[in-house]
Amino acid sequence: MLNRFSSPDPWRKPTAFDYDGFYRAAVEASELKDGLTLLVVPQPLSADSSLAVQYVGEGSSEDGCIFYAFLFRGCGFYALIWIEDDLRRARLAWRGDEDAYVRAELLLRLFEGETLAHLR
């Protein structure tokens, strides 16, 4: 999945910072009525219009589980998260400005459940 988004800037795994905010926002996006259709194009988030989310596809893991992938774009960073359809597992990779990534993660936690309220 990461290979679809080439850039000289490498993808990084989360280290000291949790990615629960991105996970919750991706779950919210996947549970929207017609969410995967609406999110084919980037949609700004309710709390911060400079942060957007886009559904970028589905795939399957090594053990055959289906996952959905979402790309978050903010000022200076990208975060790609893929979550299994049963929500048991998730993985995230990000690149760009670490401070912007951390701020966005905190913002997503603060507005949990309301990040895409304008699309309901």
N, CA, C and O atoms as CSV, one atom per row, in Angstrom:
chain,resi,resn,atom,element,x,y,z
A,1,MET,N,N,0.835,-1.191,0.000
A,1,MET,CA,C,0.000,0.000,0.000
A,1,MET,C,C,0.877,1.251,0.000
A,1,MET,O,O,0.573,2.217,-0.701
A,2,LEU,N,N,1.954,1.246,0.773
A,2,LEU,CA,C,2.825,2.424,0.845
A,2,LEU,C,C,3.455,2.761,-0.502
A,2,LEU,O,O,3.724,3.927,-0.792
A,3,ASN,N,N,3.688,1.748,-1.316
A,3,ASN,CA,C,4.324,1.969,-2.617
A,3,ASN,C,C,3.470,2.814,-3.555
A,3,ASN,O,O,3.991,3.403,-4.502
A,4,ARG,N,N,2.169,2.881,-3.304
A,4,ARG,CA,C,1.285,3.691,-4.154
A,4,ARG,C,C,1.534,5.183,-3.977
A,4,ARG,O,O,1.117,5.980,-4.817
A,5,PHE,N,N,2.205,5.570,-2.901
A,5,PHE,CA,C,2.413,6.981,-2.572
A,5,PHE,C,C,3.905,7.271,-2.496
A,5,PHE,O,O,4.455,7.477,-1.414
A,6,SER,N,N,4.544,7.285,-3.642
A,6,SER,CA,C,5.996,7.466,-3.669
A,6,SER,C,C,6.376,8.911,-3.361
A,6,SER,O,O,5.656,9.856,-3.683
A,7,SER,N,N,7.522,9.039,-2.734
A,7,SER,CA,C,8.055,10.341,-2.353
A,7,SER,C,C,9.490,10.140,-1.894
A,7,SER,O,O,9.841,9.058,-1.424
A,8,PRO,N,N,10.327,11.169,-2.023
A,8,PRO,CA,C,11.682,11.043,-1.477
A,8,PRO,C,C,11.678,10.995,0.052
A,8,PRO,O,O,12.638,10.520,0.659
A,9,ASP,N,N,10.611,11.480,0.674
A,9,ASP,CA,C,10.474,11.473,2.132
A,9,ASP,C,C,10.014,10.078,2.576
A,9,ASP,O,O,8.945,9.637,2.155
A,10,PRO,N,N,10.788,9.370,3.414
A,10,PRO,CA,C,10.434,7.995,3.773
A,10,PRO,C,C,9.229,7.918,4.723
A,10,PRO,O,O,8.959,8.839,5.494
A,11,TRP,N,N,8.528,6.807,4.639
A,11,TRP,CA,C,7.446,6.526,5.587
A,11,TRP,C,C,8.063,6.089,6.907
A,11,TRP,O,O,9.059,5.366,6.930
A,12,ARG,N,N,7.463,6.534,8.004
A,12,ARG,CA,C,7.943,6.161,9.336
A,12,ARG,C,C,6.813,5.507,10.123
A,12,ARG,O,O,5.635,5.787,9.901
A,13,LYS,N,N,7.192,4.646,11.032
A,13,LYS,CA,C,6.218,4.033,11.933
A,13,LYS,C,C,6.078,4.917,13.160
A,13,LYS,O,O,7.019,5.626,13.519
A,14,PRO,N,N,4.914,4.887,13.816
A,14,PRO,CA,C,4.774,5.656,15.056
A,14,PRO,C,C,5.790,5.152,16.077
A,14,PRO,O,O,6.050,3.952,16.165
A,15,THR,N,N,6.351,6.061,16.834
A,15,THR,CA,C,7.318,5.662,17.859
A,15,THR,C,C,6.763,6.000,19.228
A,15,THR,O,O,5.966,5.242,19.782
A,16,ALA,N,N,7.174,7.121,19.773
A,16,ALA,CA,C,6.761,7.487,21.126
A,16,ALA,C,C,5.310,7.955,21.178
A,16,ALA,O,O,4.720,8.017,22.257
A,17,PHE,N,N,4.735,8.281,20.036
A,17,PHE,CA,C,3.389,8.842,20.038
A,17,PHE,C,C,2.378,7.802,19.588
A,17,PHE,O,O,2.616,7.043,18.648
A,18,ASP,N,N,1.270,7.785,20.263
A,18,ASP,CA,C,0.181,6.892,19.931
A,18,ASP,C,C,-0.490,7.379,18.650
A,18,ASP,O,O,-0.335,8.541,18.273
A,19,TYR,N,N,-1.222,6.514,17.991
A,19,TYR,CA,C,-1.978,6.943,16.817
A,19,TYR,C,C,-3.466,6.663,16.985
A,19,TYR,O,O,-4.178,6.468,16.000
A,20,ASP,N,N,-3.932,6.644,18.219
A,20,ASP,CA,C,-5.331,6.358,18.509
A,20,ASP,C,C,-6.269,7.370,17.850
A,20,ASP,O,O,-7.351,6.996,17.396
A,21,GLY,N,N,-5.881,8.631,17.789
A,21,GLY,CA,C,-6.717,9.642,17.145
A,21,GLY,C,C,-6.947,9.334,15.675
A,21,GLY,O,O,-8.067,9.467,15.181
A,22,PHE,N,N,-5.900,8.925,14.972
A,22,PHE,CA,C,-6.043,8.558,13.568
A,22,PHE,C,C,-6.898,7.297,13.429
A,22,PHE,O,O,-7.724,7.199,12.521
A,23,TYR,N,N,-6.698,6.344,14.325
A,23,TYR,CA,C,-7.492,5.111,14.292
A,23,TYR,C,C,-8.974,5.428,14.459
A,23,TYR,O,O,-9.799,4.967,13.669
A,24,ARG,N,N,-9.319,6.211,15.480
A,24,ARG,CA,C,-10.730,6.551,15.739
A,24,ARG,C,C,-11.340,7.323,14.567
A,24,ARG,O,O,-12.494,7.089,14.209
A,25,ALA,N,N,-10.585,8.228,13.975
A,25,ALA,CA,C,-11.095,8.989,12.825
A,25,ALA,C,C,-11.304,8.071,11.617
A,25,ALA,O,O,-12.267,8.245,10.871
A,26,ALA,N,N,-10.413,7.097,11.421
A,26,ALA,CA,C,-10.575,6.149,10.317
A,26,ALA,C,C,-11.793,5.258,10.545
A,26,ALA,O,O,-12.525,4.954,9.603
A,27,VAL,N,N,-12.012,4.841,11.783
A,27,VAL,CA,C,-13.210,4.052,12.103
A,27,VAL,C,C,-14.458,4.885,11.829
A,27,VAL,O,O,-15.416,4.400,11.227
A,28,GLU,N,N,-14.442,6.141,12.272
A,28,GLU,CA,C,-15.576,7.030,12.010
A,28,GLU,C,C,-15.823,7.153,10.504
A,28,GLU,O,O,-16.971,7.112,10.061
A,29,ALA,N,N,-14.773,7.302,9.728
A,29,ALA,CA,C,-14.908,7.414,8.272
A,29,ALA,C,C,-15.484,6.134,7.674
A,29,ALA,O,O,-16.339,6.194,6.791
A,30,SER,N,N,-15.026,4.985,8.144
A,30,SER,CA,C,-15.500,3.718,7.582
A,30,SER,C,C,-16.947,3.437,7.948
A,30,SER,O,O,-17.625,2.685,7.247
A,31,GLU,N,N,-17.433,4.030,9.040
A,31,GLU,CA,C,-18.806,3.789,9.483
A,31,GLU,C,C,-19.811,4.797,8.936
A,31,GLU,O,O,-21.011,4.653,9.173
A,32,LEU,N,N,-19.346,5.818,8.208
A,32,LEU,CA,C,-20.268,6.778,7.594
A,32,LEU,C,C,-21.140,6.081,6.564
A,32,LEU,O,O,-20.674,5.198,5.843
A,33,LYS,N,N,-22.396,6.474,6.494
A,33,LYS,CA,C,-23.249,5.966,5.430
A,33,LYS,C,C,-22.667,6.488,4.116
A,33,LYS,O,O,-22.490,7.694,3.946
A,34,ASP,N,N,-22.376,5.596,3.208
A,34,ASP,CA,C,-21.731,5.933,1.930
A,34,ASP,C,C,-20.364,6.583,2.134
A,34,ASP,O,O,-19.889,7.319,1.268
A,35,GLY,N,N,-19.734,6.315,3.270
A,35,GLY,CA,C,-18.461,6.950,3.590
A,35,GLY,C,C,-17.354,6.645,2.608
A,35,GLY,O,O,-16.599,7.538,2.223
A,36,LEU,N,N,-17.248,5.386,2.196
A,36,LEU,CA,C,-16.164,5.036,1.283
A,36,LEU,C,C,-16.360,5.701,-0.072
A,36,LEU,O,O,-15.385,6.002,-0.761
A,37,THR,N,N,-17.610,5.935,-0.459
A,37,THR,CA,C,-17.888,6.653,-1.702
A,37,THR,C,C,-17.589,8.143,-1.541
A,37,THR,O,O,-16.951,8.749,-2.402
A,38,LEU,N,N,-18.053,8.729,-0.434
A,38,LEU,CA,C,-17.813,10.155,-0.174
A,38,LEU,C,C,-16.327,10.474,-0.076
A,38,LEU,O,O,-15.880,11.542,-0.494
A,39,LEU,N,N,-15.574,9.541,0.478
A,39,LEU,CA,C,-14.168,9.800,0.775
A,39,LEU,C,C,-13.213,9.407,-0.348
A,39,LEU,O,O,-12.000,9.355,-0.144
A,40,VAL,N,N,-13.753,9.133,-1.527
A,40,VAL,CA,C,-12.878,8.870,-2.669
A,40,VAL,C,C,-12.080,10.123,-2.995
A,40,VAL,O,O,-10.960,10.042,-3.499
A,41,VAL,N,N,-12.657,11.275,-2.707
A,41,VAL,CA,C,-11.931,12.542,-2.813
A,41,VAL,C,C,-11.642,13.019,-1.391
A,41,VAL,O,O,-12.440,12.754,-0.492
A,42,PRO,N,N,-10.535,13.709,-1.160
A,42,PRO,CA,C,-10.216,14.168,0.200
A,42,PRO,C,C,-11.337,15.040,0.767
A,42,PRO,O,O,-11.856,15.926,0.089
A,43,GLN,N,N,-11.695,14.772,2.014
A,43,GLN,CA,C,-12.720,15.544,2.712
A,43,GLN,C,C,-12.080,16.233,3.914
A,43,GLN,O,O,-11.383,15.586,4.695
A,44,PRO,N,N,-12.308,17.537,4.073
A,44,PRO,CA,C,-11.761,18.229,5.244
A,44,PRO,C,C,-12.447,17.739,6.512
A,44,PRO,O,O,-13.608,17.332,6.488
A,45,LEU,N,N,-11.721,17.783,7.603
A,45,LEU,CA,C,-12.290,17.369,8.880
A,45,LEU,C,C,-12.985,18.548,9.540
A,45,LEU,O,O,-12.611,19.701,9.324
A,46,SER,N,N,-13.990,18.255,10.340
A,46,SER,CA,C,-14.799,19.298,10.974
A,46,SER,C,C,-13.978,20.221,11.856
A,46,SER,O,O,-14.186,21.434,11.849
A,47,ALA,N,N,-13.051,19.662,12.613
A,47,ALA,CA,C,-12.300,20.441,13.598
A,47,ALA,C,C,-11.233,21.334,12.972
A,47,ALA,O,O,-10.880,22.368,13.539
A,48,ASP,N,N,-10.721,20.947,11.818
A,48,ASP,CA,C,-9.620,21.687,11.194
A,48,ASP,C,C,-9.662,21.438,9.691
A,48,ASP,O,O,-9.336,20.343,9.234
A,49,SER,N,N,-10.055,22.429,8.932
A,49,SER,CA,C,-10.205,22.239,7.487
A,49,SER,C,C,-8.870,22.048,6.765
A,49,SER,O,O,-8.857,21.652,5.599
A,50,SER,N,N,-7.750,22.321,7.433
A,50,SER,CA,C,-6.455,22.076,6.796
A,50,SER,C,C,-6.049,20.603,6.902
A,50,SER,O,O,-5.044,20.193,6.321
A,51,LEU,N,N,-6.822,19.817,7.635
A,51,LEU,CA,C,-6.597,18.378,7.772
A,51,LEU,C,C,-7.705,17.661,7.011
A,51,LEU,O,O,-8.887,17.930,7.230
A,52,ALA,N,N,-7.326,16.750,6.119
A,52,ALA,CA,C,-8.309,16.044,5.296
A,52,ALA,C,C,-8.046,14.546,5.344
A,52,ALA,O,O,-6.934,14.100,5.628
A,53,VAL,N,N,-9.089,13.784,5.061
A,53,VAL,CA,C,-8.981,12.331,5.007
A,53,VAL,C,C,-9.527,11.858,3.666
A,53,VAL,O,O,-10.469,12.432,3.121
A,54,GLN,N,N,-8.910,10.794,3.147
A,54,GLN,CA,C,-9.331,10.219,1.875
A,54,GLN,C,C,-9.253,8.703,1.971
A,54,GLN,O,O,-8.281,8.155,2.490
A,55,TYR,N,N,-10.279,8.030,1.471
A,55,TYR,CA,C,-10.259,6.570,1.363
A,55,TYR,C,C,-9.425,6.226,0.137
A,55,TYR,O,O,-9.707,6.708,-0.961
A,56,VAL,N,N,-8.400,5.395,0.314
A,56,VAL,CA,C,-7.499,5.117,-0.804
A,56,VAL,C,C,-7.532,3.667,-1.274
A,56,VAL,O,O,-6.785,3.299,-2.181
A,57,GLY,N,N,-8.381,2.843,-0.676
A,57,GLY,CA,C,-8.525,1.489,-1.192
A,57,GLY,C,C,-8.593,0.429,-0.124
A,57,GLY,O,O,-8.532,0.705,1.074
A,58,GLU,N,N,-8.721,-0.791,-0.598
A,58,GLU,CA,C,-8.747,-1.932,0.309
A,58,GLU,C,C,-7.756,-2.967,-0.179
A,58,GLU,O,O,-7.291,-2.926,-1.318
A,59,GLY,N,N,-7.451,-3.879,0.694
A,59,GLY,CA,C,-6.519,-4.937,0.366
A,59,GLY,C,C,-6.694,-6.073,1.345
A,59,GLY,O,O,-7.668,-6.110,2.096
A,60,SER,N,N,-5.765,-6.988,1.341
A,60,SER,CA,C,-5.818,-8.079,2.313
A,60,SER,C,C,-4.429,-8.288,2.900
A,60,SER,O,O,-3.409,-8.108,2.234
A,61,SER,N,N,-4.430,-8.670,4.157
A,61,SER,CA,C,-3.165,-8.905,4.856
A,61,SER,C,C,-2.666,-10.315,4.550
A,61,SER,O,O,-3.330,-11.081,3.850
A,62,GLU,N,N,-1.505,-10.644,5.075
A,62,GLU,CA,C,-0.893,-11.947,4.832
A,62,GLU,C,C,-1.799,-13.091,5.269
A,62,GLU,O,O,-1.786,-14.164,4.664
A,63,ASP,N,N,-2.594,-12.863,6.328
A,63,ASP,CA,C,-3.469,-13.928,6.832
A,63,ASP,C,C,-4.868,-13.891,6.219
A,63,ASP,O,O,-5.767,-14.598,6.675
A,64,GLY,N,N,-5.053,-13.064,5.183
A,64,GLY,CA,C,-6.305,-13.047,4.448
A,64,GLY,C,C,-7.363,-12.077,4.938
A,64,GLY,O,O,-8.446,-12.016,4.357
A,65,CYS,N,N,-7.087,-11.318,5.987
A,65,CYS,CA,C,-8.068,-10.356,6.497
A,65,CYS,C,C,-8.159,-9.152,5.557
A,65,CYS,O,O,-7.151,-8.690,5.021
A,66,ILE,N,N,-9.371,-8.658,5.369
A,66,ILE,CA,C,-9.610,-7.478,4.532
A,66,ILE,C,C,-9.308,-6.227,5.347
A,66,ILE,O,O,-9.670,-6.147,6.521
A,67,PHE,N,N,-8.647,-5.250,4.731
A,67,PHE,CA,C,-8.418,-3.975,5.410
A,67,PHE,C,C,-8.787,-2.823,4.487
A,67,PHE,O,O,-8.779,-2.949,3.263
A,68,TYR,N,N,-9.112,-1.695,5.115
A,68,TYR,CA,C,-9.436,-0.457,4.413
A,68,TYR,C,C,-8.355,0.562,4.742
A,68,TYR,O,O,-7.930,0.673,5.892
A,69,ALA,N,N,-7.915,1.298,3.743
A,69,ALA,CA,C,-6.825,2.260,3.936
A,69,ALA,C,C,-7.337,3.687,3.771
A,69,ALA,O,O,-8.107,3.991,2.860
A,70,PHE,N,N,-6.886,4.556,4.681
A,70,PHE,CA,C,-7.247,5.969,4.666
A,70,PHE,C,C,-5.973,6.799,4.737
A,70,PHE,O,O,-5.054,6.484,5.493
A,71,LEU,N,N,-5.930,7.854,3.947
A,71,LEU,CA,C,-4.795,8.764,3.937
A,71,LEU,C,C,-5.226,10.088,4.553
A,71,LEU,O,O,-6.161,10.729,4.072
A,72,PHE,N,N,-4.546,10.492,5.611
A,72,PHE,CA,C,-4.774,11.789,6.245
A,72,PHE,C,C,-3.702,12.737,5.735
A,72,PHE,O,O,-2.519,12.400,5.716
A,73,ARG,N,N,-4.128,13.932,5.321
A,73,ARG,CA,C,-3.200,14.953,4.819
A,73,ARG,C,C,-3.345,16.190,5.683
A,73,ARG,O,O,-4.443,16.714,5.869
A,74,GLY,N,N,-2.223,16.644,6.204
A,74,GLY,CA,C,-2.230,17.857,7.006
A,74,GLY,C,C,-1.179,18.815,6.501
A,74,GLY,O,O,-0.539,18.567,5.480
A,75,CYS,N,N,-1.003,19.897,7.207
A,75,CYS,CA,C,0.021,20.882,6.844
A,75,CYS,C,C,1.394,20.284,7.114
A,75,CYS,O,O,1.883,20.327,8.243
A,76,GLY,N,N,2.005,19.734,6.096
A,76,GLY,CA,C,3.363,19.235,6.221
A,76,GLY,C,C,3.515,17.761,6.546
A,76,GLY,O,O,4.637,17.316,6.787
A,77,PHE,N,N,2.438,16.979,6.566
A,77,PHE,CA,C,2.587,15.551,6.850
A,77,PHE,C,C,1.494,14.748,6.143
A,77,PHE,O,O,0.464,15.281,5.729
A,78,TYR,N,N,1.758,13.461,6.026
A,78,TYR,CA,C,0.782,12.477,5.547
A,78,TYR,C,C,0.798,11.329,6.540
A,78,TYR,O,O,1.855,10.961,7.052
A,79,ALA,N,N,-0.369,10.762,6.813
A,79,ALA,CA,C,-0.467,9.568,7.651
A,79,ALA,C,C,-1.371,8.577,6.930
A,79,ALA,O,O,-2.509,8.901,6.590
A,80,LEU,N,N,-0.870,7.385,6.701
A,80,LEU,CA,C,-1.632,6.335,6.039
A,80,LEU,C,C,-1.953,5.275,7.082
A,80,LEU,O,O,-1.056,4.703,7.701
A,81,ILE,N,N,-3.242,5.022,7.269
A,81,ILE,CA,C,-3.649,4.011,8.240
A,81,ILE,C,C,-4.521,2.990,7.538
A,81,ILE,O,O,-5.391,3.337,6.739
A,82,TRP,N,N,-4.280,1.743,7.842
A,82,TRP,CA,C,-5.157,0.712,7.317
A,82,TRP,C,C,-5.705,-0.064,8.504
A,82,TRP,O,O,-4.976,-0.449,9.417
A,83,ILE,N,N,-7.031,-0.282,8.459
A,83,ILE,CA,C,-7.719,-0.969,9.553
A,83,ILE,C,C,-8.447,-2.179,8.979
A,83,ILE,O,O,-9.004,-2.130,7.883
A,84,GLU,N,N,-8.429,-3.267,9.747
A,84,GLU,CA,C,-9.141,-4.458,9.303
A,84,GLU,C,C,-10.639,-4.225,9.385
A,84,GLU,O,O,-11.114,-3.429,10.195
A,85,ASP,N,N,-11.375,-4.928,8.539
A,85,ASP,CA,C,-12.823,-4.725,8.498
A,85,ASP,C,C,-13.512,-5.100,9.806
A,85,ASP,O,O,-14.615,-4.622,10.073
A,86,ASP,N,N,-12.894,-5.936,10.618
A,86,ASP,CA,C,-13.477,-6.266,11.927
A,86,ASP,C,C,-12.904,-5.386,13.047
A,86,ASP,O,O,-13.218,-5.595,14.219
A,87,LEU,N,N,-12.074,-4.412,12.692
A,87,LEU,CA,C,-11.490,-3.408,13.598
A,87,LEU,C,C,-10.550,-3.993,14.654
A,87,LEU,O,O,-10.231,-3.316,15.632
A,88,ARG,N,N,-10.105,-5.228,14.475
A,88,ARG,CA,C,-9.216,-5.827,15.476
A,88,ARG,C,C,-7.783,-5.315,15.383
A,88,ARG,O,O,-7.108,-5.174,16.403
A,89,ARG,N,N,-7.319,-5.039,14.184
A,89,ARG,CA,C,-5.933,-4.603,14.018
A,89,ARG,C,C,-5.867,-3.384,13.118
A,89,ARG,O,O,-6.717,-3.173,12.253
A,90,ALA,N,N,-4.840,-2.596,13.346
A,90,ALA,CA,C,-4.597,-1.417,12.506
A,90,ALA,C,C,-3.094,-1.183,12.427
A,90,ALA,O,O,-2.342,-1.556,13.327
A,91,ARG,N,N,-2.681,-0.565,11.344
A,91,ARG,CA,C,-1.281,-0.163,11.185
A,91,ARG,C,C,-1.263,1.245,10.637
A,91,ARG,O,O,-2.160,1.650,9.897
A,92,LEU,N,N,-0.244,1.980,11.001
A,92,LEU,CA,C,-0.110,3.353,10.532
A,92,LEU,C,C,1.336,3.612,10.144
A,92,LEU,O,O,2.268,3.123,10.782
A,93,ALA,N,N,1.498,4.385,9.092
A,93,ALA,CA,C,2.811,4.908,8.700
A,93,ALA,C,C,2.600,6.380,8.377
A,93,ALA,O,O,1.543,6.771,7.882
A,94,TRP,N,N,3.595,7.178,8.656
A,94,TRP,CA,C,3.469,8.616,8.398
A,94,TRP,C,C,4.791,9.148,7.869
A,94,TRP,O,O,5.838,8.511,7.989
A,95,ARG,N,N,4.708,10.339,7.278
A,95,ARG,CA,C,5.922,11.011,6.813
A,95,ARG,C,C,5.684,12.511,6.837
A,95,ARG,O,O,4.548,12.982,6.798
A,96,GLY,N,N,6.780,13.243,6.902
A,96,GLY,CA,C,6.689,14.700,6.903
A,96,GLY,C,C,7.048,15.298,8.247
A,96,GLY,O,O,7.879,14.761,8.980
A,97,ASP,N,N,6.414,16.411,8.561
A,97,ASP,CA,C,6.689,17.196,9.766
A,97,ASP,C,C,6.144,16.489,11.015
A,97,ASP,O,O,4.935,16.316,11.165
A,98,GLU,N,N,7.052,16.088,11.901
A,98,GLU,CA,C,6.643,15.349,13.098
A,98,GLU,C,C,5.757,16.179,14.019
A,98,GLU,O,O,4.786,15.659,14.569
A,99,ASP,N,N,6.071,17.452,14.194
A,99,ASP,CA,C,5.240,18.300,15.061
A,99,ASP,C,C,3.815,18.407,14.526
A,99,ASP,O,O,2.859,18.337,15.298
A,100,ALA,N,N,3.665,18.573,13.223
A,100,ALA,CA,C,2.330,18.657,12.619
A,100,ALA,C,C,1.580,17.339,12.786
A,100,ALA,O,O,0.379,17.336,13.054
A,101,TYR,N,N,2.282,16.222,12.629
A,101,TYR,CA,C,1.685,14.899,12.818
A,101,TYR,C,C,1.180,14.743,14.252
A,101,TYR,O,O,0.050,14.302,14.466
A,102,VAL,N,N,2.001,15.097,15.226
A,102,VAL,CA,C,1.622,14.963,16.642
A,102,VAL,C,C,0.445,15.880,16.970
A,102,VAL,O,O,-0.488,15.463,17.657
A,103,ARG,N,N,0.479,17.119,16.490
A,103,ARG,CA,C,-0.643,18.049,16.734
A,103,ARG,C,C,-1.945,17.513,16.147
A,103,ARG,O,O,-2.994,17.589,16.786
A,104,ALA,N,N,-1.877,16.976,14.946
A,104,ALA,CA,C,-3.080,16.430,14.304
A,104,ALA,C,C,-3.615,15.239,15.091
A,104,ALA,O,O,-4.828,15.097,15.247
A,105,GLU,N,N,-2.733,14.390,15.583
A,105,GLU,CA,C,-3.172,13.224,16.364
A,105,GLU,C,C,-3.893,13.676,17.626
A,105,GLU,O,O,-4.931,13.119,17.982
A,106,LEU,N,N,-3.352,14.679,18.302
A,106,LEU,CA,C,-4.003,15.211,19.508
A,106,LEU,C,C,-5.350,15.847,19.173
A,106,LEU,O,O,-6.319,15.667,19.910
A,107,LEU,N,N,-5.417,16.579,18.080
A,107,LEU,CA,C,-6.669,17.197,17.650
A,107,LEU,C,C,-7.726,16.130,17.362
A,107,LEU,O,O,-8.886,16.285,17.745
A,108,LEU,N,N,-7.332,15.063,16.697
A,108,LEU,CA,C,-8.276,13.989,16.391
A,108,LEU,C,C,-8.788,13.325,17.666
A,108,LEU,O,O,-9.951,12.927,17.732
A,109,ARG,N,N,-7.942,13.204,18.664
A,109,ARG,CA,C,-8.405,12.653,19.950
A,109,ARG,C,C,-9.405,13.579,20.615
A,109,ARG,O,O,-10.411,13.127,21.162
A,110,LEU,N,N,-9.128,14.885,20.571
A,110,LEU,CA,C,-10.027,15.861,21.195
A,110,LEU,C,C,-11.415,15.849,20.568
A,110,LEU,O,O,-12.415,16.015,21.267
A,111,PHE,N,N,-11.482,15.655,19.267
A,111,PHE,CA,C,-12.759,15.700,18.554
A,111,PHE,C,C,-13.239,14.309,18.151
A,111,PHE,O,O,-13.921,14.156,17.138
A,112,GLU,N,N,-12.888,13.302,18.932
A,112,GLU,CA,C,-13.279,11.932,18.625
A,112,GLU,C,C,-14.792,11.831,18.413
A,112,GLU,O,O,-15.578,12.325,19.221
A,113,GLY,N,N,-15.176,11.194,17.336
A,113,GLY,CA,C,-16.580,11.016,17.009
A,113,GLY,C,C,-17.207,12.190,16.287
A,113,GLY,O,O,-18.338,12.090,15.811
A,114,GLU,N,N,-16.493,13.299,16.197
A,114,GLU,CA,C,-17.025,14.504,15.546
A,114,GLU,C,C,-16.146,14.994,14.401
A,114,GLU,O,O,-16.354,16.093,13.886
A,115,THR,N,N,-15.169,14.191,14.000
A,115,THR,CA,C,-14.239,14.660,12.974
A,115,THR,C,C,-14.887,14.783,11.600
A,115,THR,O,O,-14.429,15.564,10.766
A,116,LEU,N,N,-15.946,14.020,11.361
A,116,LEU,CA,C,-16.628,14.065,10.065
A,116,LEU,C,C,-18.118,14.350,10.229
A,116,LEU,O,O,-18.931,13.903,9.420
A,117,ALA,N,N,-18.474,15.086,11.266
A,117,ALA,CA,C,-19.887,15.368,11.570
A,117,ALA,C,C,-20.599,16.045,10.404
A,117,ALA,O,O,-21.790,15.815,10.196
A,118,HIS,N,N,-19.901,16.864,9.650
A,118,HIS,CA,C,-20.524,17.579,8.531
A,118,HIS,C,C,-20.902,16.661,7.368
A,118,HIS,O,O,-21.618,17.089,6.463
A,119,LEU,N,N,-20.441,15.419,7.371
A,119,LEU,CA,C,-20.779,14.476,6.302
A,119,LEU,C,C,-21.932,13.547,6.676
A,119,LEU,O,O,-22.362,12.734,5.858
A,120,ARG,N,N,-22.426,13.658,7.880
A,120,ARG,CA,C,-23.546,12.791,8.303
A,120,ARG,C,C,-24.849,13.317,7.808
A,120,ARG,O,O,-25.894,12.720,8.066
